[in-house]
Amino acid sequence: DGEDTASDGVPLTSRERTVLRLLAKGASNKHVARELDISVRTVETHRRNIKRKLDIDSSAGLVRYAIEKGLVTLDSTS
């Protein structure tokens, strides 16, 4: 999972993108950890790194960013 800036301009690793998608859809850290078979602490680390890389300080800001970049849509149900 190297540093990656995809065509959408998101400077995150593929794992960070996956974590961001799940968090933006409303998943808890615990749910993300179960879904990805990682520890809650690892999810917290990913979340902290995502916020630092994107210079975002709130969960609402992460959701907004994910929607704006097309990582999730408002009608996402899965």
RASUL-V142377 format. One record per residue. N is the residue number from 1. PHI is phi as a letter, one per 30 degrees, with the letter a starting at -180 (999 if undefined). NEAR is the number of other C-alpha atoms within 10 Angstrom. D_LAST is the distance of its C-alpha to the last C-alpha in whole Angstrom. Layout:
((N	PHI	NEAR	D_LAST) (N	PHI	NEAR	D_LAST))
This chain:
((1	999	8	24) (2	d	8	26) (3	e	10	26) (4	b	13	25) (5	c	12	25) (6	d	11	23) (7	e	7	23) (8	d	9	21) (9	i	9	24) (10	d	16	22) (11	d	16	24) (12	b	21	22) (13	d	17	21) (14	d	15	18) (15	d	14	18) (16	d	19	18) (17	d	18	16) (18	d	16	13) (19	d	23	14) (20	d	27	14) (21	e	21	10) (22	d	22	9) (23	d	20	12) (24	d	24	12) (25	d	20	8) (26	j	13	11) (27	d	15	11) (28	d	14	14) (29	e	19	17) (30	d	14	17) (31	d	15	13) (32	d	23	13) (33	e	18	16) (34	d	12	15) (35	d	12	12) (36	c	13	15) (37	h	9	18) (38	b	12	20) (39	d	14	22) (40	d	16	21) (41	d	12	24) (42	d	13	22) (43	d	23	19) (44	d	16	22) (45	d	13	24) (46	e	20	21) (47	d	19	20) (48	d	13	24) (49	d	14	24) (50	d	21	22) (51	d	17	23) (52	d	11	27) (53	d	12	26) (54	c	14	25) (55	h	11	27) (56	b	14	25) (57	c	12	26) (58	b	10	23) (59	d	15	19) (60	d	11	19) (61	d	15	21) (62	d	21	18) (63	d	22	15) (64	e	14	18) (65	e	18	19) (66	d	21	15) (67	d	16	15) (68	d	11	18) (69	d	13	18) (70	i	12	15) (71	d	18	13) (72	b	19	10) (73	c	15	11) (74	d	10	11) (75	c	7	9) (76	d	8	6) (77	b	7	4) (78	b	5	0))
